[in-house]
């Protein structure tokens, strides 16, 4: 015979993430533009907090001097010499957006 109010069946919610898991966010796109003889701008598509230590920012044969976050989407980087004609490389994860996602890597030539 079946008993009427039966015991409650405990089932795990299938939509929840497991222990230690976090949702993944797509990287934020960045654009790099030259602004002067020895400076360039890194502009993110959404507001980000940038790392201003210069870790991983490379411009051919030049050395990193300084970086300043001008606004919520813009980082100004100063190098040791003229950047025109040099190749650059910006690492992924230079900035973190408001959702916790990182910025995408960028490379090219000024």
C-alpha positions in Angstrom: 0.0 0.0 0.0 1.1 3.5 -0.7 1.2 6.0 2.1 -0.4 9.2 1.2 1.8 12.2 2.1 5.1 10.3 1.2 8.5 11.5 1.9 9.9 14.5 0.1 12.3 13.6 -2.7 15.5 15.7 -2.6 16.9 16.5 -6.0 19.8 18.8 -6.9 19.0 21.9 -9.0 20.4 21.2 -12.5 20.8 24.9 -13.3 23.2 25.6 -10.4 27.0 25.4 -10.9 28.9 22.8 -8.9 31.2 23.5 -6.0 34.2 25.6 -7.1 32.8 26.4 -10.5 32.2 29.9 -11.8 30.5 31.2 -14.9 32.8 32.1 -17.8 32.5 35.6 -19.3 33.6 36.5 -22.9 36.7 38.7 -23.1 36.2 42.5 -23.5 37.5 43.8 -26.9 40.2 46.5 -26.8 41.5 48.8 -29.5 45.0 50.4 -29.5 45.6 53.8 -31.1 48.7 56.0 -31.3 48.3 59.4 -29.6 51.7 61.0 -29.9 55.4 60.3 -30.4 55.9 58.0 -27.5 52.3 57.3 -26.1 49.4 55.2 -27.1 45.9 54.5 -25.9 44.3 51.2 -25.0 40.5 51.6 -25.1 38.1 48.9 -23.9 34.6 48.3 -25.1 33.1 48.4 -21.6 34.3 49.9 -18.3 37.3 48.1 -16.9 39.9 48.4 -14.2 43.4 48.3 -15.8 46.7 47.0 -14.4 49.0 50.0 -14.7 52.2 48.1 -13.8 52.9 47.5 -17.5 53.3 43.8 -17.1 53.4 42.2 -20.6 53.0 45.3 -22.6 55.7 45.2 -25.3 56.6 47.6 -28.2 59.4 46.2 -30.4 62.7 47.5 -29.0 61.3 50.1 -26.6 60.9 49.9 -22.8 57.8 50.6 -20.7 57.8 54.0 -18.8 54.4 54.4 -17.3 50.7 53.8 -17.7 47.8 55.9 -16.4 44.1 55.0 -16.3 42.5 58.2 -17.7 38.8 57.1 -17.7 36.8 53.9 -17.0 37.5 52.7 -20.5 40.9 54.2 -21.4 44.5 53.5 -20.5 47.4 55.8 -21.6 50.7 54.1 -22.0 54.1 55.9 -22.4 57.1 54.1 -23.9 60.8 55.1 -23.9 60.9 56.4 -27.5 59.0 57.0 -30.7 56.4 54.2 -31.4 55.7 54.8 -35.0 56.5 51.8 -37.2 57.0 49.5 -34.2 55.0 46.3 -33.5 53.1 46.1 -30.2 51.6 43.4 -28.1 49.0 43.9 -25.4 48.5 40.8 -23.2 45.0 39.4 -22.4 43.8 40.1 -18.9 45.3 43.6 -18.8 42.0 44.8 -17.5 39.0 43.4 -15.6 35.5 44.4 -16.5 32.6 45.0 -14.1 31.3 41.4 -14.4 34.7 39.8 -13.7 35.7 39.1 -17.3 39.2 40.0 -18.6 40.2 42.1 -21.6 41.3 40.3 -24.8 44.8 40.3 -26.1 45.8 42.7 -29.0 48.7 43.1 -31.3 49.6 45.0 -34.4 51.8 47.8 -35.8 51.6 51.5 -35.2 
